[in-house]
Amino acid sequence: MKPRILFNACTPEYFFGEGCYITEWSNSPDDAAASIARARVLPGVTTRWHGLDGIAERYVILAGKGSVEVGKLPAMPVEPGDVVVIPPGERQRIRNTGDADLVFLAICTPRFVVEAYVDLEGPAQPA
């Protein structure tokens, strides 16, 4: 890894098959220790149950209101400023319970790679 600043390094937003929109802010083999993505979930939408093999994830809620489920924990409300810690392999999903988009950062360590994504609901795969 080299020192650098990623000015406007965002890729275009895309739809991810679990049910949310993703904008990659930082995800490169040159910085394999972590990735940062902005996730956006539309009102009333619940993402699919999924897990990440070998990758820990943190959700940093930026805007909106939601309900998150991780592992065997009960559904818990989340709002801006909350941080959700998701150990590697734990099942997870999040629901937008508000009237506006639910927006959060998904910070993964090590960095997110699509091969680590495990859909726990069936044959649908990430877009």
Rosetta blueprint (number, residue, H / E / L):
1 M L
2 K L
3 P L
4 R L
5 I L
6 L L
7 F L
8 N L
9 A L
10 C L
11 T L
12 P L
13 E L
14 Y E
15 F E
16 F E
17 G L
18 E L
19 G L
20 C E
21 Y E
22 I E
23 T E
24 E E
25 W E
26 S E
27 N L
28 S L
29 P H
30 D H
31 D H
32 A L
33 A L
34 A L
35 S E
36 I E
37 A E
38 R E
39 A E
40 R E
41 V E
42 L L
43 P L
44 G L
45 V L
46 T E
47 T L
48 R L
49 W L
50 H E
51 G E
52 L E
53 D L
54 G L
55 I L
56 A E
57 E E
58 R E
59 Y E
60 V E
61 I E
62 L E
63 A E
64 G L
65 K L
66 G E
67 S E
68 V E
69 E E
70 V E
71 G L
72 K L
73 L L
74 P L
75 A L
76 M E
77 P E
78 V E
79 E L
80 P L
81 G L
82 D L
83 V E
84 V E
85 V E
86 I E
87 P L
88 P L
89 G L
90 E L
91 R L
92 Q E
93 R E
94 I E
95 R E
96 N E
97 T L
98 G L
99 D L
100 A L
101 D L
102 L E
103 V E
104 F E
105 L E
106 A E
107 I E
108 C E
109 T E
110 P L
111 R L
112 F L
113 V L
114 V H
115 E H
116 A H
117 Y E
118 V E
119 D E
120 L L
121 E L
122 G L
123 P L
124 A L
125 Q L
126 P L
127 A L
